[in-house]
Amino acid sequence: MLRVGLIQMAVGSCKKTNLQNAVKLIKQASDQGAKLITLPECFNSPYGTQYFGEYAENIPGNSSSTIADAAKANNVHVIAGSIPEREGDKLFNTCCIFDNKGEMIDSHRKVHLFDIDIPGKITFKESEVLTAGNKGTVFELENGVKIGVGICYDIRFPELAWKYRQEGAKVLVYPGAFNMTTGPAHWAKLQIARALDNQCFVMTASPARDLEATYHAWGHSMAVNSWGEILCEADAAEEVLVVDLDLNSLEETRKNVPISTQRMPECY
Ligand SMILES: NC(=O)CC(=O)C(=O)O
C-alpha cells in the first residue's frame, strides 16, 4: 500500500499566503498518513501567462526551499505541483520533487506547453512566455516504486506516459489546472485513459476553483487505479484527499491483462 495525498488548494495573488497554505495542507495530508503528497500546478502564483514573469523564481529559491522544509519536517516525499521558474532570460513551468529529507531529487519542466484556441471558449498560449522542458521525469521512492511526472497538458500525450511505463513507473502524477471548458469534457477521461493504457495509478492535483481569478480551474483532483476506477475525487473547493494505492492490485491487472508483452509494433 502506498498512501498518497492530493492537495487541491486555493491559490490567490499573494505568494506568501500561497506558500503558507501549501505548508499547512502538506501537514494535513501527512497527519492522515500520506507518504507521497502532490501540490497543484502553479501553487505559488495565479495561473496565467500575465503572471508567470512576476511570480517566477530561480530553483533553488524561496518557494522551492519552503516546500523542501515542509517535506523534511513531515518526513514525506512531495511532488511540488509547479511554479514559474526563471533560468537566465527563460521561464519554465516546473515541478520540483523532494524526498522526505527535504532534498530535491528531481524536477520536471512542462514538456508540452498549453497552446489551445477554442473560439468563444478559451484561448491560451503558454508558449508566448514559457520555454518547454526537454525531458521526461521518473523518480523512485525508497521502497523502489517508480513515479512518472508530467504537468497538466502533458497528460494529453500518451507517448510520454508509455515511456514512463517502459521505465518502470507504477504511478503517473500530473499536477494540472484544467479549465471550465476542457475540464468537464476531458480531465477524468484522460486520467482513466492513461491509467488503462499504461496499467498505472494516475494522480492529479488542481488548484481549487476561484471564480474571481482570471482563469477558472476545473478542480476535481483525483486518483484512478490501473483498472480505470476513480478511487477519490474532489469537487471544486479546496480539499485534501488521502487515499491508499494498492500496488498488488496493479500487479494483478498487469498479470491478468498482459498488454505490455502483447504489443505488435510491426503492425502500427
Ligand atoms: N492547463 C493545461 O496545461 C492543460 C489544459 O487545461 C487542457 O489540456 O485542457
Ligand as a Chemical Component Dictionary entry (heavy atoms), coordinates in Angstrom:
data_LIG
# 
_chem_comp.id                   LIG 
_chem_comp.type                 NON-POLYMER 
_chem_comp.pdbx_formal_charge   0 
_chem_comp.three_letter_code    LIG 
# 
loop_
_chem_comp_atom.comp_id 
_chem_comp_atom.atom_id 
_chem_comp_atom.alt_atom_id 
_chem_comp_atom.type_symbol 
_chem_comp_atom.charge 
_chem_comp_atom.model_Cartn_x 
_chem_comp_atom.model_Cartn_y 
_chem_comp_atom.model_Cartn_z 
_chem_comp_atom.pdbx_ordinal 
LIG N1 N1 N 0 -3.726 23.902 -18.425 1 
LIG C1 C1 C 0 -3.169 22.940 -19.160 2 
LIG O1 O1 O 0 -1.970 22.822 -19.257 3 
LIG C2 C2 C 0 -3.989 21.943 -19.897 4 
LIG C3 C3 C 0 -5.453 22.090 -20.057 5 
LIG O2 O2 O 0 -6.131 22.872 -19.406 6 
LIG C4 C4 C 0 -6.032 21.210 -21.076 7 
LIG O3 O3 O 0 -5.321 20.381 -21.648 8 
LIG O4 O4 O 0 -7.227 21.311 -21.335 9 
# 
loop_
_chem_comp_bond.comp_id 
_chem_comp_bond.atom_id_1 
_chem_comp_bond.atom_id_2 
_chem_comp_bond.value_order 
_chem_comp_bond.pdbx_ordinal 
LIG N1 C1 SING 1 
LIG C1 O1 DOUB 2 
LIG C1 C2 SING 3 
LIG C2 C3 SING 4 
LIG C3 O2 DOUB 5 
LIG C3 C4 SING 6 
LIG C4 O3 DOUB 7 
LIG C4 O4 SING 8 
# 
